[in-house]
Amino acid sequence: MPFGLLFPLLFLGIYTATRPVVPRHHRARYAVITSAGAGIYSLTVLIGTVKFSGEPLWWLPGAVLCALPFFLVALLDHRATPAGSGNT
């Protein structure tokens, strides 16, 4: 079942990398970061399900680690938007 959940994440990565609103020179960076997030997620879920079922000391740091690549994308996007461009 966890592998079935990776298909929407893979689709999201492909979809966002092909959108014209992605800032210039960020397509490859976003694709790599999204793939890294999917990899971290799949490892966290796969290892956690097998070895650490019900252990919050595994799942809480795993959730934070899974969120870091997507936070990085948001940070890069925020920095790529020029100040005063009207986008908030």
N, C-alpha and C positions, 0 to 999 in steps of 0.2 A: 504493500500500500504506500509506503513513503516514496518509492520510485515513481508511482503514478502521480504524486503531487509535484514532481519535478517538471513535468511537461508544461503546466501553466507558467512556471517560473522561467523555463527555457523560452517559451513563446513570448513572455514579457521582455526578456532580454533582447530577443530578435526584433520585436516590435519597437522597443525604445531606441535601439541602435539605428533603425532605418527611418526614424521620424526626421523631417526637415528642421524641426525646432531645436535639435541638439546643436549646441554651440560648435563652431568650427574646430577641428582637430580633437574633438572629445569623443567621437564615435568609437574608436578602438578602445579608449580608456574606459568608457562606460560598458562596453561589451566585456572587457576583461574583469571589471569590478563586479558586474552582475553574475558572470560565470563563477567568480571566486565566492560570491555570496551563496550561490546555488551549491557549490562544492562544500562549503562550510556547513550549510544547512543539512545536506545529505549525510555528511560524516557525523554531525551531531546527532541526528535522528537515528541513523543506523547503529552507531556505537552505543548511544544512550538506550535504545530499545533492547539491545542484546545484553549489555553489561550493567547499566545503571538505571534500570526501571524503577521509578518512584524516588529517585535521589535528587533532591533540590540542589545539592552542591554540584551536580552535573548540569542540570537543566537551566538554572538561572544564568550561570556564566556562559553557557552555550547559546542562550537566547541573546545575550548582549553581544557575543561574538558574531552571531548571525546578522545582527542589525548593523554592525560597524561598516561593512562595505556599502550598504545603502545610505547610511549617514554620510559617508565620504562622497557619494554621488551628489547628495543634496548640498553638501558644502562646496563642491566644485561648481555646481550649477549656480549657487548663490554668488560665488566669486566671479563667474563668467558673465553675469548680468551687470552691465554698467550702472553705476549709481545715477539716479535721476532719469532712468529710461522709462519710468512709468510702471514698470513691473514690480509688484511687491511680493 
